[in-house]
Amino acid sequence: MSPNRFYPLSVYFRRRFGCRVRKIALDAGSSCPNRDGLISAGGCTFCNEKGSGTGLAGTQPLRRQFLTARERMLTREKDVRFMGYIQSFSNTYGPADRLRGMMRELAGLPDLAGIAVGTRPDCLDEEKLAILRDAPFEEVWLDLGLQSAHDKTLRRINRGHDAACFAEWAKKAGDSGVKVCAHVITGLPGETLADFEQTLAVVNSLPVSGIKIHNLYICRGTVLERQWRDGELEPLSQADSLTWLVRGLTLLRPDIVVHRLNSDPDASELAAPGWALDKTKYLNATKQCLLESDVWQGKALGMPLSEWFNLDGRENG
Ligand code: SF4
């Protein structure tokens, strides 16, 4: 197995908790102001109606979702803990008591190392941040969508907030001890590699602890699909996507944990590009490209290859 040239989440978990930590996706039945009409009814142009949901909300409370998944995963491996990831839509949207209730419901669950909460920066306020900061878990991550640091792009994808809003809440959250995981996308409509590099410079400048780098794909039933069919945009080729990703990693602070390097589309929802379905091939190609080009996370910032990227060689990824 080739050595890591970036800082993967698996290694971070091993350093932090001394064991493997697996994520369990939880669905709190949340909504989104960019879908329910408060900001817009259409949503971000790349977002489908499911909003990355598991569909379990409404059929099972969060505790049951966690316990069922934990039981299943413990039959496959031992010496493992879990991170509950409240993923779908914008989970801090709505009254603060709703978020408080989620934290209460998940508190004290067995083998729970921490939680991650996905949301938009404009769905935060001081009270909600305090709830997350004071939640009774060893670690709280806030998965915060930026996508691009360019307001022109954010308008084009109907994001409904600007980059300054992300910067404000990433700073407040990071400074308060909540770990921020920034979500960004390569190949957004109208963007160049230089635009993506500038987005990463903004991420580097903030108290961000983690990043998810998604490659733009066209999901069926989205505005993006219509624009693609009308010839208004084209997703990156796999080769170009790799170029962006590898270049982006070289520009990323080496202390930022890489939670994801790719999107994870379902075959039934993917319209294009077809290569986005083969995630293993894409990840292997990324690692190979880092190795052959002799580059690593942070190299373009003048940082040496960090020894902590490989603290646990059993678990690259
Ligand atoms: S903020 Fe998230 S859930 Fe809301 S429309 Fe955009 S991608 Fe979808």
Boltz pocket constraint, residues with backbone or C-beta under 6 A from the ligand:
constraints:
  - pocket:
      binder: B
      contacts: [[A, 31], [A, 32], [A, 33], [A, 34], [A, 35], [A, 42], [A, 43], [A, 44], [A, 47], [A, 48], [A, 51], [A, 88], [A, 89], [A, 90], [A, 120], [A, 145], [A, 158], [A, 159]]
      max_distance: 6.0
